[in-house]
Amino acid sequence: MQTAKVLRGTVRDEKTIELDEPMPDMQGPVEVTVRPVAPAQKAPLCETLSPEEWKKTFHAWLDSHDPDLPVLPDEALRRESIYEDR
């Protein structure tokens, strides 16, 4: 019975791929298909910062906005103004 595994690694030269993890349970000839992998995306700040750091970052973001910008009137936020056909 043949099994397939997805292994991740880095191409070092035209004949060498350095694997991220060892694969001791597979021996003998193998077929390798190589494809580029998109860079890993960073985790959202809300998952990586402590509550205090998140609060500080959020307030810094708030303070970065121009306080003189006009605020939308309440009627602009009503359902009737968002969905014209209702």
C-alpha positions in Angstrom: 0.0 0.0 0.0 1.4 3.4 -1.0 1.0 6.4 1.2 1.7 10.0 0.4 3.0 12.7 2.7 3.2 16.4 2.5 6.6 17.5 3.6 7.7 21.1 3.9 11.2 22.3 3.5 13.6 24.7 1.7 15.4 24.2 -1.6 19.1 24.6 -0.9 20.4 24.0 -4.4 19.4 22.1 -7.6 19.6 18.7 -5.8 19.0 19.4 -2.2 15.8 20.1 -0.2 16.2 20.6 3.5 13.1 19.3 5.2 11.5 21.0 8.2 10.9 17.7 9.9 12.6 14.3 9.6 10.8 11.5 7.8 12.2 8.3 9.4 9.2 6.0 8.5 9.8 6.4 4.7 12.7 4.7 3.0 13.6 3.8 -0.6 12.8 5.6 -3.8 10.3 8.5 -3.7 8.8 10.9 -6.2 9.0 14.6 -5.3 6.7 17.3 -6.6 7.9 20.7 -5.7 5.7 23.8 -5.7 6.3 27.3 -4.2 4.5 28.1 -0.9 3.1 31.5 -0.1 4.8 33.2 2.8 3.0 32.6 6.1 0.7 35.4 7.1 1.2 37.0 10.5 -1.4 36.3 13.2 -3.8 39.1 13.9 -2.7 41.5 16.6 -5.6 40.6 18.8 -4.2 37.1 19.0 -0.6 38.0 19.7 -0.9 41.1 22.1 -1.7 41.1 25.7 -4.9 42.9 26.7 -2.9 45.9 27.9 -0.8 46.0 24.6 -4.0 45.6 22.5 -5.6 48.6 24.4 -2.5 50.7 23.9 -2.3 49.9 20.2 -6.0 50.5 19.7 -5.9 53.9 21.4 -2.8 54.8 19.3 -4.8 53.9 16.2 -7.7 56.0 17.4 -5.4 59.0 18.1 -3.9 58.7 14.6 -7.2 59.9 13.0 -8.0 63.5 12.4 -10.5 64.5 15.1 -11.8 67.3 12.8 -13.3 64.9 10.3 -17.1 65.2 10.2 -19.1 62.5 11.9 -22.0 60.7 10.1 -25.4 61.8 11.3 -27.6 59.2 13.0 -30.0 59.0 10.0 -27.2 58.0 7.7 -26.7 54.8 9.8 -30.4 53.8 9.7 -31.4 50.7 7.7 -33.6 52.8 5.4 -30.6 54.9 4.3 -28.4 51.9 3.8 -31.0 49.9 1.8 -32.7 52.4 -0.4 -35.4 49.9 -1.6 -36.7 49.2 1.9 
